Amino acid sequence: MADIQLSSLRPGYRALIFGSSGGIGAAIVRALAGDPNCSAIYAAARTNSPSAGKVRGLRFDLTDEASIAECVAEASADGPLDLVFVATGLLHDTEIRPEKSLRALDADAMARAFQINTTGPAMIAKHALPKLRKDDKAIFAALSARVGSISDNRLGGWHAYRASKSALNMLIKTCSVELSWSHKMALCVTLHPGTVDTPLSQPFQGKVPEAKLFAPDRSAAALLAVLDQLEPSQTGGLFAWDGQHIPF
């Protein structure tokens, strides 16, 4: 992995990563661990994450608000947070597959998609945004997807995933407005990581050109570079791994 340094954040910045056991989340933690500008990383996952060096493992359940609140409280106990990165998400599991048509819609599957892709990140925002630093640049970022853009939807399908990510984009946009009232230098954005070689995308990689299938470390480095370059005036947007602004 290339060296990463978030130079736009204050020296000794503190980061909290939710979903640190996933492909992209783990890569974000690795990248930040190598940044001499970062003093502390709180890595939150469903299972106990190992603590080593400046990385401290925390445990949380995305469907349990109390556990989210506990993670935020522990990570912010020694001071405000400079970066909160939400790397959670659900496209499929043993029971859920992306829909190819309306006939495949299932209420329980849709509720599960919204629970993980929208409601969970909303609860993280609820507790984490007030803990962001106020006197310097601070960032709240959540993984979304280009397919969550309503204006970019020309293929159809994947109804629950598209809708839940679109809802996430609106949620973060709304949060960004409220956050700007109290945190003038903060960013609250969603990110499209590209097609990343993780379990989430593996069943759907067949038609992806090799050059457009990213290793998690590459995607993480690109996303952090985008965050480093964004200005507070760009808060509320959806941005791709290459810095492109994606319209909702």
C-alpha positions as CSV (number, residue, x, y, z in Angstrom):
1,M,0.0,0.0,0.0
2,A,1.2,3.5,-0.8
3,D,1.9,5.8,2.1
4,I,-1.2,7.7,3.1
5,Q,-1.2,11.0,4.9
6,L,-4.3,13.1,5.6
7,S,-2.6,16.4,5.7
8,S,-5.8,18.4,5.8
9,L,-6.6,17.1,9.2
10,R,-5.0,18.5,12.4
11,P,-1.7,16.8,13.5
12,G,-2.5,13.9,15.8
13,Y,-6.0,13.4,14.4
14,R,-8.2,10.7,15.9
15,A,-10.3,8.3,13.8
16,L,-13.2,6.0,14.5
17,I,-13.9,3.3,11.8
18,F,-17.2,1.3,11.9
19,G,-17.1,-2.0,10.0
20,S,-13.3,-2.5,10.5
21,S,-13.5,-6.2,9.9
22,G,-14.8,-5.9,6.3
23,G,-12.6,-5.6,3.2
24,I,-12.7,-1.8,2.8
25,G,-13.0,-1.1,6.5
26,A,-9.9,-3.2,7.3
27,A,-8.0,-1.4,4.5
28,I,-8.9,2.0,5.9
29,V,-7.6,1.0,9.3
30,R,-4.3,-0.3,7.7
31,A,-3.9,3.0,5.8
32,L,-4.5,5.1,8.8
33,A,-2.2,3.0,10.9
34,G,0.6,4.0,8.5
35,D,-0.2,7.7,8.6
36,P,2.2,9.5,11.0
37,N,-0.4,12.3,11.3
38,C,-2.9,9.9,12.9
39,S,-2.5,9.4,16.7
40,A,-5.4,7.0,17.5
41,I,-7.7,4.6,15.5
42,Y,-10.7,3.1,17.1
43,A,-11.7,0.0,15.0
44,A,-15.2,-1.1,15.6
45,A,-16.5,-4.4,14.3
46,R,-19.1,-7.1,15.1
47,T,-16.5,-9.3,16.7
48,N,-13.7,-8.2,19.0
49,S,-11.0,-6.5,16.9
50,P,-7.4,-6.8,18.0
51,S,-5.7,-3.8,19.6
52,A,-2.1,-3.1,18.5
53,G,-0.1,0.1,18.4
54,K,-2.4,3.1,17.9
55,V,-5.3,0.8,16.9
56,R,-7.8,0.0,19.6
57,G,-10.5,-2.6,18.8
58,L,-14.1,-2.0,19.8
59,R,-17.2,-4.2,19.4
60,F,-20.6,-3.1,18.1
61,D,-23.8,-4.3,16.5
62,L,-25.1,-2.2,13.7
63,T,-28.7,-3.1,14.7
64,D,-28.1,-2.2,18.4
65,E,-28.1,1.6,19.0
66,A,-26.8,1.2,22.5
67,S,-23.7,-0.6,21.3
68,I,-23.1,2.2,18.7
69,A,-23.4,4.8,21.4
70,E,-21.0,3.0,23.6
71,C,-18.4,2.8,20.8
72,V,-18.7,6.6,20.1
73,A,-18.5,7.4,23.8
74,E,-15.3,5.3,24.3
75,A,-13.6,6.7,21.2
76,S,-14.4,10.3,22.1
77,A,-13.6,10.0,25.8
78,D,-10.2,11.6,25.4
79,G,-11.3,14.3,23.0
80,P,-13.2,15.1,19.8
81,L,-13.0,12.9,16.8
82,D,-11.5,14.1,13.5
83,L,-12.6,11.3,11.2
84,V,-15.6,8.9,11.4
85,F,-15.7,6.4,8.6
86,V,-18.7,4.0,8.2
87,A,-17.6,1.1,6.1
88,T,-20.7,-1.1,6.7
89,G,-23.1,-2.3,4.0
90,L,-25.2,-5.2,2.7
91,L,-25.9,-6.3,-0.9
92,H,-26.5,-10.0,-0.3
93,D,-26.1,-12.7,2.3
94,T,-27.2,-16.4,2.6
95,E,-30.9,-15.3,2.3
96,I,-30.9,-12.1,0.3
97,R,-30.0,-11.6,-3.3
98,P,-30.2,-8.4,-5.4
99,E,-33.6,-8.4,-7.3
100,K,-33.6,-8.6,-11.0
101,S,-37.3,-7.6,-11.3
102,L,-40.3,-6.5,-9.3
103,R,-41.4,-10.1,-9.0
104,A,-38.4,-10.7,-6.7
105,L,-39.3,-8.0,-4.2
106,D,-39.6,-9.3,-0.6
107,A,-40.7,-7.1,2.3
108,D,-38.4,-8.8,4.8
109,A,-35.4,-8.6,2.5
110,M,-36.1,-4.9,1.9
111,A,-36.4,-4.2,5.6
112,R,-33.0,-5.9,6.2
113,A,-31.4,-3.9,3.4
114,F,-32.6,-0.6,4.9
115,Q,-31.7,-1.7,8.4
116,I,-28.1,-2.3,7.5
117,N,-27.6,0.3,4.7
118,T,-29.6,3.2,6.1
119,T,-30.8,2.9,9.6
120,G,-27.6,1.6,11.1
121,P,-25.5,4.5,9.6
122,A,-28.2,6.9,10.7
123,M,-27.7,5.7,14.3
124,I,-24.0,6.1,14.0
125,A,-24.5,9.7,12.7
126,K,-26.8,10.4,15.5
127,H,-24.2,9.7,18.1
128,A,-21.0,10.5,16.2
129,L,-21.7,13.8,14.6
130,P,-21.9,15.8,17.9
131,K,-18.5,14.4,18.8
132,L,-16.7,15.7,15.8
133,R,-14.1,18.4,16.2
134,K,-15.5,22.0,15.9
135,D,-12.3,24.1,15.7
136,D,-10.8,22.4,12.6
137,K,-11.6,20.2,9.6
138,A,-13.5,17.1,10.6
139,I,-15.0,14.4,8.4
140,F,-18.0,12.0,8.7
141,A,-18.0,9.6,5.7
142,A,-20.2,6.6,4.9
143,L,-19.8,4.1,2.1
144,S,-22.6,4.4,-0.4
145,A,-22.7,3.3,-4.1
146,R,-23.1,4.8,-7.5
147,V,-26.2,2.7,-8.0
148,G,-27.8,4.7,-5.2
149,S,-28.0,7.7,-7.5
150,I,-31.5,8.1,-8.8
151,S,-30.5,10.2,-11.8
152,D,-27.8,7.6,-12.8
153,N,-30.2,4.6,-12.7
154,R,-30.6,3.4,-16.3
155,L,-30.5,-0.4,-15.8
156,G,-33.1,-1.0,-13.1
157,G,-32.9,-4.0,-10.8
158,W,-31.3,-4.3,-7.4
159,H,-34.3,-2.5,-6.0
160,A,-33.7,-2.8,-2.2
161,Y,-30.0,-2.0,-2.4
162,R,-30.5,1.0,-4.7
163,A,-33.3,2.4,-2.6
164,S,-31.4,1.9,0.7
165,K,-28.3,3.6,-0.6
166,S,-30.3,6.4,-2.1
167,A,-32.0,6.8,1.3
168,L,-28.5,6.9,2.9
169,N,-27.4,9.6,0.5
170,M,-30.4,11.7,1.5
171,L,-29.9,11.0,5.1
172,I,-26.2,12.2,5.0
173,K,-27.2,15.3,2.9
174,T,-29.8,16.2,5.6
175,C,-27.3,15.6,8.4
176,S,-24.8,17.8,6.6
177,V,-27.2,20.7,6.7
178,E,-27.7,20.4,10.5
179,L,-24.1,19.7,11.1
180,S,-23.1,22.9,9.3
181,W,-24.9,25.0,11.9
182,S,-22.6,23.9,14.7
183,H,-19.5,22.6,12.9
184,K,-18.5,25.1,10.3
185,M,-15.4,23.2,9.1
186,A,-16.9,19.7,9.0
187,L,-17.7,17.5,6.1
188,C,-20.5,14.9,6.0
189,V,-20.4,12.9,2.8
190,T,-21.1,9.6,1.2
191,L,-18.6,7.7,-1.0
192,H,-18.7,5.3,-3.9
193,P,-15.6,3.0,-3.6
194,G,-15.7,1.5,-7.1
195,T,-16.0,-2.2,-7.6
196,V,-13.8,-3.6,-4.9
197,D,-12.7,-7.3,-4.6
198,T,-14.6,-8.1,-1.4
199,P,-17.2,-10.7,-0.5
200,L,-19.9,-8.1,-1.2
201,S,-19.0,-7.9,-4.9
202,Q,-17.6,-11.3,-5.6
203,P,-20.7,-12.9,-7.1
204,F,-21.0,-10.0,-9.5
205,Q,-17.5,-9.6,-10.7
206,G,-17.8,-11.6,-13.9
207,K,-18.4,-8.7,-16.3
208,V,-16.1,-6.2,-14.5
209,P,-12.9,-5.4,-16.4
210,E,-9.8,-6.3,-14.5
211,A,-8.6,-2.7,-14.6
212,K,-11.8,-1.7,-12.8
213,L,-11.8,-4.3,-10.1
214,F,-9.9,-2.7,-7.2
215,A,-8.0,-4.3,-4.4
216,P,-9.4,-3.0,-1.0
217,D,-6.1,-1.2,-0.2
218,R,-6.3,0.7,-3.5
219,S,-9.9,1.7,-3.0
220,A,-9.1,2.8,0.6
221,A,-6.2,4.9,-0.5
222,A,-8.3,6.6,-3.2
223,L,-11.2,7.3,-0.8
224,L,-8.9,8.8,1.8
225,A,-7.2,11.0,-0.9
226,V,-10.7,12.2,-1.9
227,L,-11.6,13.1,1.7
228,D,-8.3,14.9,2.2
229,Q,-9.1,17.1,-0.8
230,L,-12.7,17.9,-0.1
231,E,-13.6,21.3,1.3
232,P,-16.4,22.1,3.8
233,S,-18.4,23.7,1.0
234,Q,-18.7,20.3,-0.6
235,T,-20.4,18.7,2.4
236,G,-23.5,16.7,1.8
237,G,-22.4,15.2,-1.5
238,L,-21.8,11.7,-2.9
239,F,-18.2,11.4,-4.3
240,A,-16.6,8.5,-6.2
241,W,-13.2,7.0,-5.5
242,D,-11.7,9.3,-8.3
243,G,-13.1,12.5,-6.7
244,Q,-16.0,12.7,-9.2
245,H,-19.2,14.3,-7.7
246,I,-22.1,11.9,-8.4
247,P,-25.5,13.6,-8.6
248,F,-28.3,12.2,-6.5
